[in-house]
């Protein structure tokens, strides 16, 4: 089912599209389909990579950080910047 919506397009782009005989509704719909497909594929790839990272021995992925198996009280974060004292 199609629904009516409004979009804002720069005047020059709209004029050029009309000159080329483009159907604005169909063009926007096709572009949205392509964009949605690309986003879903990227999200699936990210999830797949996270699952692979979690399977690495001694490593656990939390958000965008990889948790390193810790020898001490708290785990270290491999991707976090460290604090280093300045030399005198």
TIPA-586915 format. One record per atom (N, C-alpha, C, CB): residue number from 1; residue in three letters; x, y, z. Coordinates in nm, 2 decimals. Glycine has a CB too. Example, Ala and Ser with C-alpha at 12.3 -4.5 7.8 and 13.67 -1.06 7.14 Angstrom:
# TIPA-586915
seq, type, xx, yy, zz
1, ALA, 1.32, -0.57, 0.78
1, ALA, 1.23, -0.45, 0.78
1, ALA, 1.32, -0.33, 0.78
1, ALA, 1.13, -0.45, 0.90
2, SER, 1.28, -0.22, 0.71
2, SER, 1.37, -0.11, 0.71
2, SER, 1.29, 0.00, 0.79
2, SER, 1.41, -0.06, 0.57
***
This chain:
# TIPA-586915
seq, type, xx, yy, zz
1, UNK, 0.08, -0.12, 0.00
1, UNK, 0.00, 0.00, 0.00
1, UNK, 0.09, 0.12, 0.00
1, UNK, -0.10, 0.00, 0.12
2, UNK, 0.06, 0.21, -0.09
2, UNK, 0.14, 0.34, -0.09
2, UNK, 0.07, 0.44, -0.01
2, UNK, 0.16, 0.39, -0.24
3, UNK, 0.15, 0.53, 0.05
3, UNK, 0.10, 0.64, 0.13
3, UNK, 0.15, 0.77, 0.08
3, UNK, 0.13, 0.62, 0.28
4, UNK, 0.08, 0.88, 0.10
4, UNK, 0.12, 1.01, 0.06
4, UNK, 0.21, 1.07, 0.16
4, UNK, 0.00, 1.10, 0.03
5, UNK, 0.32, 1.13, 0.12
5, UNK, 0.42, 1.20, 0.21
5, UNK, 0.47, 1.33, 0.14
5, UNK, 0.53, 1.11, 0.25
6, UNK, 0.53, 1.41, 0.21
6, UNK, 0.59, 1.53, 0.16
6, UNK, 0.74, 1.53, 0.18
6, UNK, 0.53, 1.66, 0.22
7, UNK, 0.82, 1.57, 0.09
7, UNK, 0.97, 1.58, 0.10
7, UNK, 1.01, 1.72, 0.05
7, UNK, 1.04, 1.46, 0.03
8, UNK, 1.13, 1.76, 0.10
8, UNK, 1.18, 1.89, 0.05
8, UNK, 1.31, 1.85, -0.03
8, UNK, 1.22, 1.98, 0.17
9, UNK, 1.31, 1.91, -0.15
9, UNK, 1.42, 1.88, -0.25
9, UNK, 1.47, 2.02, -0.30
9, UNK, 1.37, 1.79, -0.37
10, UNK, 1.59, 2.03, -0.31
10, UNK, 1.65, 2.16, -0.37
10, UNK, 1.59, 2.18, -0.51
10, UNK, 1.80, 2.15, -0.38
11, UNK, 1.55, 2.31, -0.53
11, UNK, 1.48, 2.34, -0.65
11, UNK, 1.56, 2.30, -0.78
11, UNK, 1.46, 2.49, -0.66
12, UNK, 1.69, 2.32, -0.78
12, UNK, 1.77, 2.29, -0.90
12, UNK, 1.77, 2.14, -0.93
12, UNK, 1.91, 2.34, -0.89
13, UNK, 1.77, 2.06, -0.82
13, UNK, 1.77, 1.92, -0.84
13, UNK, 1.64, 1.87, -0.89
13, UNK, 1.81, 1.85, -0.71
14, UNK, 1.53, 1.92, -0.84
14, UNK, 1.40, 1.88, -0.88
14, UNK, 1.38, 1.92, -1.03
14, UNK, 1.29, 1.95, -0.80
15, UNK, 1.42, 2.04, -1.07
15, UNK, 1.41, 2.08, -1.21
15, UNK, 1.49, 1.99, -1.30
15, UNK, 1.46, 2.23, -1.23
16, UNK, 1.61, 1.96, -1.26
16, UNK, 1.69, 1.87, -1.35
16, UNK, 1.63, 1.73, -1.36
16, UNK, 1.83, 1.86, -1.29
17, UNK, 1.57, 1.68, -1.25
17, UNK, 1.51, 1.55, -1.25
17, UNK, 1.39, 1.55, -1.34
17, UNK, 1.46, 1.51, -1.11
18, UNK, 1.31, 1.66, -1.34
18, UNK, 1.19, 1.67, -1.43
18, UNK, 1.24, 1.68, -1.58
18, UNK, 1.11, 1.79, -1.39
19, UNK, 1.35, 1.75, -1.60
19, UNK, 1.40, 1.77, -1.74
19, UNK, 1.44, 1.63, -1.79
19, UNK, 1.52, 1.86, -1.74
20, UNK, 1.49, 1.54, -1.70
20, UNK, 1.53, 1.41, -1.74
20, UNK, 1.42, 1.31, -1.75
20, UNK, 1.64, 1.36, -1.65
21, UNK, 1.30, 1.36, -1.71
21, UNK, 1.18, 1.27, -1.71
21, UNK, 1.17, 1.17, -1.60
21, UNK, 1.18, 1.20, -1.84
22, UNK, 1.24, 1.20, -1.49
22, UNK, 1.24, 1.10, -1.38
22, UNK, 1.10, 1.11, -1.31
22, UNK, 1.35, 1.13, -1.28
23, UNK, 1.05, 1.00, -1.26
23, UNK, 0.94, 0.99, -1.18
23, UNK, 0.99, 1.01, -1.04
23, UNK, 0.86, 0.85, -1.19
24, UNK, 0.96, 1.12, -0.97
24, UNK, 1.02, 1.16, -0.85
24, UNK, 0.98, 1.06, -0.74
24, UNK, 0.97, 1.30, -0.80
25, UNK, 0.86, 1.02, -0.73
25, UNK, 0.81, 0.92, -0.63
25, UNK, 0.89, 0.79, -0.65
25, UNK, 0.66, 0.90, -0.64
26, UNK, 0.89, 0.74, -0.77
26, UNK, 0.95, 0.61, -0.79
26, UNK, 1.11, 0.62, -0.76
26, UNK, 0.93, 0.56, -0.94
27, UNK, 1.17, 0.73, -0.81
27, UNK, 1.31, 0.75, -0.78
27, UNK, 1.34, 0.75, -0.63
27, UNK, 1.36, 0.87, -0.85
28, UNK, 1.26, 0.82, -0.56
28, UNK, 1.29, 0.83, -0.41
28, UNK, 1.26, 0.70, -0.35
28, UNK, 1.19, 0.94, -0.35
29, UNK, 1.16, 0.63, -0.39
29, UNK, 1.13, 0.49, -0.33
29, UNK, 1.25, 0.40, -0.36
29, UNK, 1.00, 0.44, -0.39
30, UNK, 1.30, 0.40, -0.49
30, UNK, 1.41, 0.31, -0.53
30, UNK, 1.53, 0.34, -0.45
30, UNK, 1.43, 0.32, -0.68
31, UNK, 1.56, 0.47, -0.43
31, UNK, 1.68, 0.51, -0.36
31, UNK, 1.67, 0.47, -0.21
31, UNK, 1.70, 0.66, -0.37
32, UNK, 1.55, 0.48, -0.15
32, UNK, 1.53, 0.44, -0.01
32, UNK, 1.55, 0.29, 0.00
32, UNK, 1.39, 0.48, 0.04
33, UNK, 1.50, 0.21, -0.09
33, UNK, 1.52, 0.07, -0.09
33, UNK, 1.67, 0.03, -0.09
33, UNK, 1.44, 0.00, -0.21
34, UNK, 1.74, 0.10, -0.18
34, UNK, 1.88, 0.07, -0.19
34, UNK, 1.96, 0.11, -0.06
34, UNK, 1.95, 0.15, -0.31
35, UNK, 1.92, 0.22, -0.01
35, UNK, 1.98, 0.27, 0.12
35, UNK, 1.95, 0.18, 0.23
35, UNK, 1.94, 0.42, 0.14
36, UNK, 1.83, 0.14, 0.25
36, UNK, 1.79, 0.05, 0.36
36, UNK, 1.86, -0.08, 0.34
36, UNK, 1.63, 0.03, 0.35
37, UNK, 1.87, -0.13, 0.22
37, UNK, 1.94, -0.26, 0.20
37, UNK, 2.08, -0.25, 0.24
37, UNK, 1.93, -0.30, 0.05
38, UNK, 2.15, -0.14, 0.20
38, UNK, 2.29, -0.12, 0.24
38, UNK, 2.31, -0.11, 0.39
38, UNK, 2.34, 0.01, 0.17
39, UNK, 2.22, -0.04, 0.46
39, UNK, 2.23, -0.03, 0.60
39, UNK, 2.21, -0.16, 0.67
39, UNK, 2.13, 0.07, 0.65
40, UNK, 2.11, -0.24, 0.62
40, UNK, 2.09, -0.37, 0.68
40, UNK, 2.21, -0.46, 0.66
40, UNK, 1.96, -0.43, 0.62
41, UNK, 2.27, -0.46, 0.54
41, UNK, 2.38, -0.54, 0.51
41, UNK, 2.50, -0.50, 0.60
41, UNK, 2.42, -0.53, 0.36
42, UNK, 2.52, -0.37, 0.62
42, UNK, 2.63, -0.32, 0.71
42, UNK, 2.60, -0.36, 0.85
42, UNK, 2.64, -0.16, 0.70
43, UNK, 2.48, -0.35, 0.90
43, UNK, 2.45, -0.39, 1.04
43, UNK, 2.47, -0.54, 1.05
43, UNK, 2.30, -0.36, 1.07
44, UNK, 2.43, -0.62, 0.95
44, UNK, 2.45, -0.77, 0.96
44, UNK, 2.60, -0.80, 0.96
44, UNK, 2.39, -0.84, 0.84
45, UNK, 2.68, -0.73, 0.89
45, UNK, 2.83, -0.75, 0.89
45, UNK, 2.89, -0.71, 1.02
45, UNK, 2.89, -0.66, 0.77
46, UNK, 2.84, -0.60, 1.08
46, UNK, 2.89, -0.56, 1.21
46, UNK, 2.86, -0.67, 1.32
46, UNK, 2.83, -0.43, 1.26
47, UNK, 2.73, -0.72, 1.31
47, UNK, 2.70, -0.82, 1.41
47, UNK, 2.78, -0.95, 1.39
47, UNK, 2.55, -0.85, 1.40
48, UNK, 2.80, -0.99, 1.26
48, UNK, 2.88, -1.10, 1.23
48, UNK, 3.02, -1.09, 1.28
48, UNK, 2.88, -1.13, 1.08
49, UNK, 3.08, -0.97, 1.26
49, UNK, 3.22, -0.95, 1.31
49, UNK, 3.22, -0.95, 1.47
49, UNK, 3.27, -0.81, 1.26
50, UNK, 3.12, -0.90, 1.53
50, UNK, 3.12, -0.90, 1.68
50, UNK, 3.11, -1.04, 1.73
50, UNK, 3.00, -0.82, 1.73
51, UNK, 3.03, -1.13, 1.66
51, UNK, 3.02, -1.27, 1.70
51, UNK, 3.15, -1.34, 1.69
51, UNK, 2.91, -1.34, 1.62
52, UNK, 3.22, -1.31, 1.58
52, UNK, 3.35, -1.37, 1.55
52, UNK, 3.45, -1.32, 1.66
52, UNK, 3.41, -1.33, 1.41
53, UNK, 3.45, -1.19, 1.69
53, UNK, 3.54, -1.14, 1.80
53, UNK, 3.51, -1.20, 1.93
53, UNK, 3.53, -0.99, 1.80
54, UNK, 3.39, -1.23, 1.96
54, UNK, 3.35, -1.29, 2.09
54, UNK, 3.41, -1.43, 2.10
54, UNK, 3.20, -1.29, 2.11
55, UNK, 3.42, -1.50, 1.99
55, UNK, 3.47, -1.64, 1.99
55, UNK, 3.62, -1.65, 2.01
55, UNK, 3.43, -1.71, 1.86
56, UNK, 3.69, -1.54, 2.00
56, UNK, 3.83, -1.54, 2.02
56, UNK, 3.86, -1.58, 2.16
56, UNK, 3.90, -1.40, 1.98
57, UNK, 3.96, -1.66, 2.18
57, UNK, 3.99, -1.71, 2.31
57, UNK, 4.06, -1.59, 2.39
57, UNK, 4.09, -1.83, 2.31
58, UNK, 4.01, -1.57, 2.51
58, UNK, 4.06, -1.47, 2.60
58, UNK, 4.01, -1.33, 2.57
58, UNK, 4.21, -1.47, 2.59
59, UNK, 3.92, -1.31, 2.47
59, UNK, 3.87, -1.18, 2.44
59, UNK, 3.72, -1.18, 2.44
59, UNK, 3.92, -1.14, 2.29
60, UNK, 3.66, -1.07, 2.49
60, UNK, 3.52, -1.06, 2.49
60, UNK, 3.49, -0.92, 2.44
60, UNK, 3.46, -1.08, 2.64
61, UNK, 3.39, -0.91, 2.35
61, UNK, 3.35, -0.78, 2.29
61, UNK, 3.24, -0.72, 2.37
61, UNK, 3.31, -0.80, 2.14
62, UNK, 3.25, -0.60, 2.42
62, UNK, 3.15, -0.53, 2.49
62, UNK, 3.13, -0.40, 2.41
62, UNK, 3.19, -0.51, 2.64
63, UNK, 3.02, -0.38, 2.35
63, UNK, 3.00, -0.26, 2.26
63, UNK, 3.10, -0.26, 2.16
63, UNK, 3.00, -0.13, 2.35
64, UNK, 3.17, -0.14, 2.15
64, UNK, 3.28, -0.13, 2.05
64, UNK, 3.42, -0.16, 2.11
64, UNK, 3.28, 0.01, 1.99
65, UNK, 3.42, -0.20, 2.24
65, UNK, 3.55, -0.23, 2.30
65, UNK, 3.57, -0.38, 2.31
65, UNK, 3.55, -0.16, 2.44
66, UNK, 3.69, -0.42, 2.31
66, UNK, 3.73, -0.56, 2.33
66, UNK, 3.79, -0.57, 2.47
66, UNK, 3.83, -0.61, 2.22
67, UNK, 3.73, -0.66, 2.55
67, UNK, 3.77, -0.68, 2.68
67, UNK, 3.88, -0.78, 2.68
67, UNK, 3.66, -0.72, 2.78
68, UNK, 3.99, -0.75, 2.74
68, UNK, 4.11, -0.84, 2.74
68, UNK, 4.10, -0.92, 2.87
68, UNK, 4.24, -0.76, 2.73
69, UNK, 4.13, -1.05, 2.86
69, UNK, 4.13, -1.13, 2.98
69, UNK, 4.23, -1.08, 3.08
69, UNK, 4.16, -1.28, 2.95
70, UNK, 4.19, -1.05, 3.20
70, UNK, 4.27, -0.97, 3.29
70, UNK, 4.35, -1.06, 3.39
70, UNK, 4.19, -0.87, 3.37
71, UNK, 4.47, -1.03, 3.42
71, UNK, 4.54, -1.10, 3.53
71, UNK, 4.51, -1.05, 3.66
71, UNK, 4.69, -1.09, 3.50
72, UNK, 4.44, -0.93, 3.68
72, UNK, 4.42, -0.87, 3.81
72, UNK, 4.27, -0.86, 3.84
72, UNK, 4.48, -0.74, 3.81
73, UNK, 4.24, -0.76, 3.92
73, UNK, 4.11, -0.74, 3.97
73, UNK, 4.01, -0.70, 3.86
73, UNK, 4.11, -0.63, 4.07
74, UNK, 4.04, -0.60, 3.78
74, UNK, 3.95, -0.55, 3.67
74, UNK, 4.00, -0.58, 3.53
74, UNK, 3.92, -0.40, 3.69
75, UNK, 3.91, -0.61, 3.44
75, UNK, 3.96, -0.63, 3.30
75, UNK, 4.01, -0.51, 3.24
75, UNK, 3.85, -0.70, 3.22
76, UNK, 4.11, -0.52, 3.15
76, UNK, 4.16, -0.41, 3.07
76, UNK, 4.08, -0.40, 2.95
76, UNK, 4.30, -0.42, 3.04
77, UNK, 4.07, -0.28, 2.89
77, UNK, 4.00, -0.26, 2.76
77, UNK, 4.10, -0.23, 2.66
77, UNK, 3.89, -0.14, 2.78
78, UNK, 4.11, -0.32, 2.56
78, UNK, 4.22, -0.31, 2.46
78, UNK, 4.21, -0.18, 2.37
78, UNK, 4.21, -0.43, 2.37
79, UNK, 4.09, -0.13, 2.35
79, UNK, 4.07, -0.01, 2.27
79, UNK, 4.06, 0.12, 2.34
79, UNK, 3.95, -0.03, 2.18
80, UNK, 4.08, 0.12, 2.47
80, UNK, 4.07, 0.24, 2.55
80, UNK, 4.21, 0.31, 2.56
80, UNK, 4.01, 0.21, 2.69
81, UNK, 4.21, 0.44, 2.55
81, UNK, 4.34, 0.51, 2.56
81, UNK, 4.39, 0.50, 2.71
81, UNK, 4.33, 0.65, 2.52
82, UNK, 4.51, 0.48, 2.73
82, UNK, 4.56, 0.47, 2.87
82, UNK, 4.61, 0.61, 2.92
82, UNK, 4.68, 0.37, 2.87
83, UNK, 4.63, 0.61, 3.05
83, UNK, 4.68, 0.73, 3.11
83, UNK, 4.83, 0.71, 3.14
83, UNK, 4.60, 0.77, 3.25
84, UNK, 4.91, 0.80, 3.09
84, UNK, 5.05, 0.78, 3.11
84, UNK, 5.11, 0.91, 3.18
84, UNK, 5.12, 0.75, 2.98
85, UNK, 5.18, 0.90, 3.28
85, UNK, 5.24, 1.02, 3.34
85, UNK, 5.34, 1.08, 3.25
85, UNK, 5.31, 0.99, 3.48
86, UNK, 5.34, 1.22, 3.25
86, UNK, 5.44, 1.29, 3.17
86, UNK, 5.58, 1.28, 3.23
86, UNK, 5.40, 1.44, 3.15
87, UNK, 5.68, 1.26, 3.15
87, UNK, 5.82, 1.25, 3.21
87, UNK, 5.86, 1.40, 3.25
87, UNK, 5.92, 1.20, 3.11
88, UNK, 5.94, 1.40, 3.35
88, UNK, 5.98, 1.54, 3.40
88, UNK, 6.08, 1.60, 3.31
88, UNK, 6.03, 1.53, 3.54
***
